[in-house]
Amino acid sequence: LLLAIPAVAIWSWVSSLYIDGSVRSLLNSDGIRWSVANIITNLNAVPFATVCSLLICAGVLYESGFVSTIITLLVERNWHNGSVSLKQRRALTLVAFFVEFCAVCVVLQYIFRGSLLLSAFGTYHDSPLSRGWLGLLIVFLIIIGNVFGYASGRLVSVGDFINAHTFFLRKCAGYFIVAFIAAELIACIRYT
C-alpha cells in the first residue's frame, strides 16, 4: 500500500505525457502544490473522529466489565445465582437509573417545542438532535461504562480510567496508519 502512492505518481506523470489533458500529473508543479496543500484535507475521506469515538466507547464498556456482566446475565438468565456480584448488580441498577433519567430528558426535549435540541421550527427534522445522535449515543455509552466501572470497582484510579478509554485505540493503532495511507492514495487517484 505504501508503494502504491509513488506508483500512482509515476503513472500519472507518464500518462500525462501521452494522454492530452485528461490525466493530471502528480509530479509537475501543479501536482506537487496540490499534494502539499491537501495532505490534511485528504484525511477527511476517512471518518477518524467517528472511529476513534467508537473505539473509546467500546474500550470503556469492555474494560469496565459492563459487556461481560451483560453477557453473563444474558447467558445464565438469572440475576441472583451468584455469578454476578453484588457490586455488579448495584452498578447495573445505578446504570438503569441513569438510562431512565436520560430517557426522560430526551422525551422532555420532544414535549417542549422551544427545546434546545429541536430545530428552529420545533421539529426533529434537521435539528441538532438529528444531526448529532451518533455523538450523543457514544457519549451516553461512555458515561454508562464509566459509571458501571466506578460503581463495580473495576475503574477506581485515574490510570484505570485512562487505560479503559485507550484500550482499543492502542490495539488499533495500525489501522490509523493504513487508513491515512489509503486516504492519501484515494485522493491522489481522484486528482489524476
C-alpha positions as protocol buffer text, in pm:
chain_id: "A"
residue {
  index: 1
  type: LEU
  ca { x: 0 y: 0 z: 0 }
}
residue {
  index: 2
  type: LEU
  ca { x: 285 y: 234 z: 82 }
}
residue {
  index: 3
  type: LEU
  ca { x: 439 y: 181 z: -262 }
}
residue {
  index: 4
  type: ALA
  ca { x: 106 y: 249 z: -433 }
}
residue {
  index: 5
  type: ILE
  ca { x: 128 y: 627 z: -386 }
}
residue {
  index: 6
  type: PRO
  ca { x: 463 y: 660 z: -571 }
}
residue {
  index: 7
  type: ALA
  ca { x: 329 y: 418 z: -833 }
}
residue {
  index: 8
  type: VAL
  ca { x: 24 y: 640 z: -889 }
}
residue {
  index: 9
  type: ALA
  ca { x: 251 y: 946 z: -908 }
}
residue {
  index: 10
  type: ILE
  ca { x: 470 y: 783 z: -1172 }
}
residue {
  index: 11
  type: TRP
  ca { x: 167 y: 652 z: -1361 }
}
residue {
  index: 12
  type: SER
  ca { x: 10 y: 999 z: -1362 }
}
residue {
  index: 13
  type: TRP
  ca { x: 333 y: 1155 z: -1488 }
}
residue {
  index: 14
  type: VAL
  ca { x: 375 y: 900 z: -1771 }
}
residue {
  index: 15
  type: SER
  ca { x: 5 y: 919 z: -1862 }
}
residue {
  index: 16
  type: SER
  ca { x: 10 y: 1297 z: -1869 }
}
residue {
  index: 17
  type: LEU
  ca { x: 289 y: 1283 z: -2125 }
}
residue {
  index: 18
  type: TYR
  ca { x: 100 y: 1054 z: -2362 }
}
residue {
  index: 19
  type: ILE
  ca { x: -266 y: 1145 z: -2300 }
}
residue {
  index: 20
  type: ASP
  ca { x: -355 y: 1505 z: -2378 }
}
residue {
  index: 21
  type: GLY
  ca { x: -522 y: 1689 z: -2089 }
}
residue {
  index: 22
  type: SER
  ca { x: -732 y: 1410 z: -1938 }
}
residue {
  index: 23
  type: VAL
  ca { x: -472 y: 1298 z: -1682 }
}
residue {
  index: 24
  type: ARG
  ca { x: -307 y: 1540 z: -1439 }
}
residue {
  index: 25
  type: SER
  ca { x: 44 y: 1461 z: -1319 }
}
residue {
  index: 26
  type: LEU
  ca { x: 130 y: 1450 z: -951 }
}
residue {
  index: 27
  type: LEU
  ca { x: 494 y: 1517 z: -1033 }
}
residue {
  index: 28
  type: ASN
  ca { x: 462 y: 1854 z: -1208 }
}
residue {
  index: 29
  type: SER
  ca { x: 441 y: 2187 z: -1023 }
}
residue {
  index: 30
  type: ASP
  ca { x: 59 y: 2185 z: -1001 }
}
residue {
  index: 31
  type: GLY
  ca { x: 53 y: 1827 z: -874 }
}
residue {
  index: 32
  type: ILE
  ca { x: 316 y: 1892 z: -608 }
}
residue {
  index: 33
  type: ARG
  ca { x: 132 y: 2207 z: -495 }
}
residue {
  index: 34
  type: TRP
  ca { x: -192 y: 2010 z: -472 }
}
residue {
  index: 35
  type: SER
  ca { x: -22 y: 1728 z: -277 }
}
residue {
  index: 36
  type: VAL
  ca { x: 132 y: 1961 z: -21 }
}
residue {
  index: 37
  type: ALA
  ca { x: -179 y: 2176 z: 19 }
}
residue {
  index: 38
  type: ASN
  ca { x: -416 y: 1879 z: 67 }
}
residue {
  index: 39
  type: ILE
  ca { x: -225 y: 1639 z: 293 }
}
residue {
  index: 40
  type: ILE
  ca { x: -455 y: 1700 z: 590 }
}
residue {
  index: 41
  type: THR
  ca { x: -776 y: 1761 z: 396 }
}
residue {
  index: 42
  type: ASN
  ca { x: -735 y: 1422 z: 226 }
}
residue {
  index: 43
  type: LEU
  ca { x: -787 y: 1264 z: 566 }
}
residue {
  index: 44
  type: ASN
  ca { x: -1149 y: 1377 z: 559 }
}
residue {
  index: 45
  type: ALA
  ca { x: -1218 y: 1077 z: 336 }
}
residue {
  index: 46
  type: VAL
  ca { x: -1174 y: 855 z: 643 }
}
residue {
  index: 47
  type: PRO
  ca { x: -1401 y: 924 z: 943 }
}
residue {
  index: 48
  type: PHE
  ca { x: -1121 y: 930 z: 1202 }
}
residue {
  index: 49
  type: ALA
  ca { x: -1323 y: 1109 z: 1470 }
}
residue {
  index: 50
  type: THR
  ca { x: -1610 y: 863 z: 1445 }
}
residue {
  index: 51
  type: VAL
  ca { x: -1379 y: 561 z: 1451 }
}
residue {
  index: 52
  type: CYS
  ca { x: -1181 y: 698 z: 1747 }
}
residue {
  index: 53
  type: SER
  ca { x: -1501 y: 776 z: 1938 }
}
residue {
  index: 54
  type: LEU
  ca { x: -1641 y: 428 z: 1875 }
}
residue {
  index: 55
  type: LEU
  ca { x: -1314 y: 268 z: 1984 }
}
residue {
  index: 56
  type: ILE
  ca { x: -1311 y: 473 z: 2305 }
}
residue {
  index: 57
  type: CYS
  ca { x: -1673 y: 376 z: 2369 }
}
residue {
  index: 58
  type: ALA
  ca { x: -1606 y: 5 z: 2310 }
}
residue {
  index: 59
  type: GLY
  ca { x: -1294 y: 16 z: 2527 }
}
residue {
  index: 60
  type: VAL
  ca { x: -1474 y: 176 z: 2820 }
}
residue {
  index: 61
  type: LEU
  ca { x: -1766 y: -65 z: 2800 }
}
residue {
  index: 62
  type: TYR
  ca { x: -1530 y: -363 z: 2776 }
}
residue {
  index: 63
  type: GLU
  ca { x: -1276 y: -262 z: 3040 }
}
residue {
  index: 64
  type: SER
  ca { x: -1542 y: -152 z: 3289 }
}
residue {
  index: 65
  type: GLY
  ca { x: -1681 y: -505 z: 3289 }
}
residue {
  index: 66
  type: PHE
  ca { x: -2019 y: -390 z: 3159 }
}
residue {
  index: 67
  type: VAL
  ca { x: -2006 y: -611 z: 2848 }
}
residue {
  index: 68
  type: SER
  ca { x: -1902 y: -924 z: 3037 }
}
residue {
  index: 69
  type: THR
  ca { x: -2168 y: -866 z: 3302 }
}
residue {
  index: 70
  type: ILE
  ca { x: -2442 y: -822 z: 3042 }
}
residue {
  index: 71
  type: ILE
  ca { x: -2325 y: -1135 z: 2857 }
}
residue {
  index: 72
  type: THR
  ca { x: -2323 y: -1332 z: 3182 }
}
residue {
  index: 73
  type: LEU
  ca { x: -2677 y: -1219 z: 3260 }
}
residue {
  index: 74
  type: LEU
  ca { x: -2798 y: -1299 z: 2909 }
}
residue {
  index: 75
  type: VAL
  ca { x: -2642 y: -1645 z: 2905 }
}
residue {
  index: 76
  type: GLU
  ca { x: -2742 y: -1752 z: 3255 }
}
residue {
  index: 77
  type: ARG
  ca { x: -3071 y: -1559 z: 3267 }
}
residue {
  index: 78
  type: ASN
  ca { x: -3053 y: -1544 z: 3643 }
}
residue {
  index: 79
  type: TRP
  ca { x: -2998 y: -1224 z: 3840 }
}
residue {
  index: 80
  type: HIS
  ca { x: -2938 y: -1385 z: 4182 }
}
residue {
  index: 81
  type: ASN
  ca { x: -2736 y: -1702 z: 4114 }
}
residue {
  index: 82
  type: GLY
  ca { x: -2404 y: -1561 z: 4232 }
}
residue {
  index: 83
  type: SER
  ca { x: -2215 y: -1534 z: 3903 }
}
residue {
  index: 84
  type: VAL
  ca { x: -2286 y: -1159 z: 3906 }
}
residue {
  index: 85
  type: SER
  ca { x: -2153 y: -1000 z: 4224 }
}
residue {
  index: 86
  type: LEU
  ca { x: -2350 y: -769 z: 4449 }
}
residue {
  index: 87
  type: LYS
  ca { x: -2131 y: -475 z: 4337 }
}
residue {
  index: 88
  type: GLN
  ca { x: -2207 y: -553 z: 3974 }
}
residue {
  index: 89
  type: ARG
  ca { x: -2580 y: -575 z: 4043 }
}
residue {
  index: 90
  type: ARG
  ca { x: -2571 y: -242 z: 4224 }
}
residue {
  index: 91
  type: ALA
  ca { x: -2372 y: -91 z: 3938 }
}
residue {
  index: 92
  type: LEU
  ca { x: -2631 y: -222 z: 3689 }
}
residue {
  index: 93
  type: THR
  ca { x: -2908 y: -70 z: 3900 }
}
residue {
  index: 94
  type: LEU
  ca { x: -2727 y: 265 z: 3902 }
}
residue {
  index: 95
  type: VAL
  ca { x: -2682 y: 242 z: 3524 }
}
residue {
  index: 96
  type: ALA
  ca { x: -3054 y: 161 z: 3486 }
}
residue {
  index: 97
  type: PHE
  ca { x: -3144 y: 476 z: 3683 }
}
residue {
  index: 98
  type: PHE
  ca { x: -2906 y: 679 z: 3465 }
}
residue {
  index: 99
  type: VAL
  ca { x: -3064 y: 537 z: 3146 }
}
residue {
  index: 100
  type: GLU
  ca { x: -3412 y: 616 z: 3276 }
}
residue {
  index: 101
  type: PHE
  ca { x: -3307 y: 973 z: 3364 }
}
residue {
  index: 102
  type: CYS
  ca { x: -3161 y: 1026 z: 3014 }
}
residue {
  index: 103
  type: ALA
  ca { x: -3471 y: 877 z: 2850 }
}
residue {
  index: 104
  type: VAL
  ca { x: -3692 y: 1119 z: 3045 }
}
residue {
  index: 105
  type: CYS
  ca { x: -3469 y: 1411 z: 2943 }
}
residue {
  index: 106
  type: VAL
  ca { x: -3492 y: 1315 z: 2574 }
}
residue {
  index: 107
  type: VAL
  ca { x: -3871 y: 1275 z: 2595 }
}
residue {
  index: 108
  type: LEU
  ca { x: -3898 y: 1616 z: 2761 }
}
residue {
  index: 109
  type: GLN
  ca { x: -3700 y: 1761 z: 2470 }
}
residue {
  index: 110
  type: TYR
  ca { x: -3977 y: 1646 z: 2237 }
}
residue {
  index: 111
  type: ILE
  ca { x: -4263 y: 1765 z: 2457 }
}
residue {
  index: 112
  type: PHE
  ca { x: -4150 y: 2126 z: 2483 }
}
residue {
  index: 113
  type: ARG
  ca { x: -4141 y: 2299 z: 2144 }
}
residue {
  index: 114
  type: GLY
  ca { x: -3872 y: 2550 z: 2237 }
}
residue {
  index: 115
  type: SER
  ca { x: -3616 y: 2293 z: 2347 }
}
residue {
  index: 116
  type: LEU
  ca { x: -3251 y: 2332 z: 2258 }
}
residue {
  index: 117
  type: LEU
  ca { x: -3217 y: 2002 z: 2074 }
}
residue {
  index: 118
  type: LEU
  ca { x: -3500 y: 2061 z: 1826 }
}
residue {
  index: 119
  type: SER
  ca { x: -3476 y: 2272 z: 1511 }
}
residue {
  index: 120
  type: ALA
  ca { x: -3578 y: 2638 z: 1498 }
}
residue {
  index: 121
  type: PHE
  ca { x: -3924 y: 2522 z: 1387 }
}
residue {
  index: 122
  type: GLY
  ca { x: -3962 y: 2289 z: 1686 }
}
residue {
  index: 123
  type: THR
  ca { x: -3926 y: 1969 z: 1484 }
}
residue {
  index: 124
  type: TYR
  ca { x: -3681 y: 1680 z: 1485 }
}
residue {
  index: 125
  type: HIS
  ca { x: -3601 y: 1725 z: 1115 }
}
residue {
  index: 126
  type: ASP
  ca { x: -3265 y: 1898 z: 1064 }
}
residue {
  index: 127
  type: SER
  ca { x: -3225 y: 1956 z: 1437 }
}
residue {
  index: 128
  type: PRO
  ca { x: -2907 y: 1929 z: 1646 }
}
residue {
  index: 129
  type: LEU
  ca { x: -3051 y: 1605 z: 1785 }
}
residue {
  index: 130
  type: SER
  ca { x: -3098 y: 1453 z: 1438 }
}
residue {
  index: 131
  type: ARG
  ca { x: -2752 y: 1561 z: 1322 }
}
residue {
  index: 132
  type: GLY
  ca { x: -2570 y: 1467 z: 1641 }
}
residue {
  index: 133
  type: TRP
  ca { x: -2747 y: 1149 z: 1751 }
}
residue {
  index: 134
  type: LEU
  ca { x: -2438 y: 932 z: 1699 }
}
residue {
  index: 135
  type: GLY
  ca { x: -2219 y: 1159 z: 1909 }
}
residue {
  index: 136
  type: LEU
  ca { x: -2480 y: 1172 z: 2183 }
}
residue {
  index: 137
  type: LEU
  ca { x: -2512 y: 793 z: 2177 }
}
residue {
  index: 138
  type: ILE
  ca { x: -2135 y: 749 z: 2203 }
}
residue {
  index: 139
  type: VAL
  ca { x: -2109 y: 995 z: 2494 }
}
residue {
  index: 140
  type: PHE
  ca { x: -2407 y: 825 z: 2660 }
}
residue {
  index: 141
  type: LEU
  ca { x: -2242 y: 480 z: 2630 }
}
residue {
  index: 142
  type: ILE
  ca { x: -1906 y: 612 z: 2755 }
}
residue {
  index: 143
  type: ILE
  ca { x: -2080 y: 757 z: 3061 }
}
residue {
  index: 144
  type: ILE
  ca { x: -2258 y: 424 z: 3118 }
}
residue {
  index: 145
  type: GLY
  ca { x: -1925 y: 241 z: 3104 }
}
residue {
  index: 146
  type: ASN
  ca { x: -1760 y: 488 z: 3341 }
}
residue {
  index: 147
  type: VAL
  ca { x: -2049 y: 476 z: 3588 }
}
residue {
  index: 148
  type: PHE
  ca { x: -2062 y: 96 z: 3580 }
}
residue {
  index: 149
  type: GLY
  ca { x: -1684 y: 63 z: 3610 }
}
residue {
  index: 150
  type: TYR
  ca { x: -1661 y: 301 z: 3905 }
}
residue {
  index: 151
  type: ALA
  ca { x: -1964 y: 156 z: 4086 }
}
residue {
  index: 152
  type: SER
  ca { x: -1848 y: -204 z: 4035 }
}
residue {
  index: 153
  type: GLY
  ca { x: -1492 y: -130 z: 4146 }
}
residue {
  index: 154
  type: ARG
  ca { x: -1322 y: -202 z: 3813 }
}
residue {
  index: 155
  type: LEU
  ca { x: -1232 y: 162 z: 3740 }
}
residue {
  index: 156
  type: VAL
  ca { x: -1108 y: 325 z: 4060 }
}
residue {
  index: 157
  type: SER
  ca { x: -793 y: 520 z: 3977 }
}
residue {
  index: 158
  type: VAL
  ca { x: -719 y: 776 z: 3710 }
}
residue {
  index: 159
  type: GLY
  ca { x: -490 y: 519 z: 3546 }
}
residue {
  index: 160
  type: ASP
  ca { x: -778 y: 271 z: 3526 }
}
residue {
  index: 161
  type: PHE
  ca { x: -998 y: 529 z: 3351 }
}
residue {
  index: 162
  type: ILE
  ca { x: -720 y: 622 z: 3107 }
}
residue {
  index: 163
  type: ASN
  ca { x: -647 y: 257 z: 3029 }
}
residue {
  index: 164
  type: ALA
  ca { x: -1016 y: 190 z: 2970 }
}
residue {
  index: 165
  type: HIS
  ca { x: -1052 y: 487 z: 2735 }
}
residue {
  index: 166
  type: THR
  ca { x: -743 y: 394 z: 2534 }
}
residue {
  index: 167
  type: PHE
  ca { x: -778 y: 14 z: 2539 }
}
residue {
  index: 168
  type: PHE
  ca { x: -897 y: -39 z: 2181 }
}
residue {
  index: 169
  type: LEU
  ca { x: -717 y: 270 z: 2049 }
}
residue {
  index: 170
  type: ARG
  ca { x: -386 y: 106 z: 2142 }
}
residue {
  index: 171
  type: LYS
  ca { x: -487 y: -220 z: 1978 }
}
residue {
  index: 172
  type: CYS
  ca { x: -598 y: -50 z: 1654 }
}
residue {
  index: 173
  type: ALA
  ca { x: -311 y: 195 z: 1605 }
}
residue {
  index: 174
  type: GLY
  ca { x: -200 y: 16 z: 1287 }
}
residue {
  index: 175
  type: TYR
  ca { x: -544 y: 76 z: 1138 }
}
residue {
  index: 176
  type: PHE
  ca { x: -492 y: 451 z: 1156 }
}
residue {
  index: 177
  type: ILE
  ca { x: -165 y: 431 z: 964 }
}
residue {
  index: 178
  type: VAL
  ca { x: -322 y: 215 z: 694 }
}
residue {
  index: 179
  type: ALA
  ca { x: -626 y: 444 z: 677 }
}
residue {
  index: 180
  type: PHE
  ca { x: -402 y: 751 z: 643 }
}
residue {
  index: 181
  type: ILE
  ca { x: -210 y: 593 z: 355 }
}
residue {
  index: 182
  type: ALA
  ca { x: -532 y: 470 z: 190 }
}
residue {
  index: 183
  type: ALA
  ca { x: -690 y: 816 z: 217 }
}
residue {
  index: 184
  type: GLU
  ca { x: -387 y: 976 z: 53 }
}
residue {
  index: 185
  type: LEU
  ca { x: -386 y: 711 z: -220 }
}
residue {
  index: 186
  type: ILE
  ca { x: -755 y: 760 z: -298 }
}
residue {
  index: 187
  type: ALA
  ca { x: -711 y: 1138 z: -308 }
}
residue {
  index: 188
  type: CYS
  ca { x: -413 y: 1106 z: -543 }
}
residue {
  index: 189
  type: ILE
  ca { x: -608 y: 880 z: -776 }
}
residue {
  index: 190
  type: ARG
  ca { x: -900 y: 1124 z: -776 }
}
residue {
  index: 191
  type: TYR
  ca { x: -669 y: 1415 z: -852 }
}
residue {
  index: 192
  type: THR
  ca { x: -513 y: 1246 z: -1152 }
}
